[in-house]
Amino acid sequence: MVRINTLNRCGRTVTLELMGYINKTEFDILYDCLQSHVEEGVKEVCIVANEVRSISPLLERDAIRLGQLGLTLRFQQLPSSIQRSLEIWGLEEWIDDE
């Protein structure tokens, strides 16, 4: 189960917080959430993910599908296991270490 909280919205940027475990169903929920933001004119999404417990390593295609929404995605405060998954999938540009 995943929980998505909106922390801040400023113009075309929104900051979300993810909590929980991310499997296929949860990735679909995240996709729908991001897609609704795209429809509202959002261009950049910062995702604070320090409370994500795990992500299925089989979700590479689903992760890449997030990138096809046309958003600039930045994941912040990532647990090392989630960061490694993004790196393995070739999505290092989504990692925001600042």
C-alpha positions in Angstrom: 0.0 0.0 0.0 1.2 3.5 -0.8 0.1 6.9 0.5 0.6 10.1 -1.5 0.5 13.4 0.3 0.6 16.8 -1.5 3.1 18.8 0.5 3.2 22.0 -1.6 2.1 23.4 -4.9 3.6 26.5 -6.4 2.8 27.4 -10.0 3.7 24.5 -12.2 5.6 22.6 -9.5 4.1 20.3 -7.0 5.9 18.5 -4.1 4.5 15.1 -3.2 5.4 12.7 -0.4 5.3 8.9 -0.9 5.0 6.5 1.9 4.7 2.7 2.0 5.5 -0.1 -0.4 5.3 0.3 -4.2 4.2 -2.7 -6.3 2.3 -2.7 -9.6 -1.0 -1.5 -8.2 0.7 1.3 -6.3 2.7 2.4 -9.4 -0.6 2.6 -11.3 -2.0 4.8 -8.5 1.1 7.1 -8.7 0.8 7.2 -12.5 -2.9 8.3 -12.3 -2.0 10.9 -9.6 0.8 12.4 -11.8 -1.4 12.3 -14.9 -4.0 14.4 -13.1 -1.3 16.9 -12.2 -0.3 17.0 -15.9 -3.9 17.8 -16.9 -3.8 20.7 -14.4 -0.7 22.2 -16.1 2.0 20.9 -13.7 5.4 20.6 -15.3 7.7 19.5 -12.5 7.1 17.1 -9.6 9.4 16.7 -6.6 8.8 13.4 -4.8 10.0 13.1 -1.2 10.4 9.3 -0.8 12.2 8.8 2.5 9.2 6.8 3.8 9.1 4.4 0.9 9.8 1.0 2.3 10.4 -1.0 -0.9 9.9 -0.9 -4.6 9.5 -4.0 -6.8 12.6 -4.4 -9.0 10.2 -5.7 -11.7 8.7 -2.3 -12.2 11.2 -0.8 -14.7 8.7 -0.4 -17.5 6.2 1.2 -15.1 8.9 3.7 -13.9 9.8 4.5 -17.5 6.1 5.1 -18.2 6.1 7.9 -15.6 8.8 9.7 -17.6 6.5 9.6 -20.7 4.0 11.9 -19.0 6.2 14.9 -20.0 7.0 15.9 -16.4 10.4 16.8 -14.9 10.6 14.3 -12.0 12.9 14.7 -9.0 13.0 12.1 -6.3 14.4 13.4 -3.0 15.4 11.8 0.3 15.6 8.3 -1.3 16.4 5.2 0.7 19.5 3.6 -0.8 17.6 0.6 -2.2 15.2 2.9 -4.1 18.1 5.0 -5.4 19.9 1.8 -6.7 16.7 0.7 -8.5 16.5 4.1 -10.3 20.2 3.9 -11.2 19.8 0.3 -12.5 16.8 1.4 -14.7 18.9 4.3 -16.1 16.8 7.0 -14.4 19.6 8.7 -12.5 18.5 12.1 -13.7 15.4 11.7 -11.5 17.6 11.5 -8.3 17.9 14.8 -6.5 20.5 14.5 -3.8 20.2 18.1 -2.7 
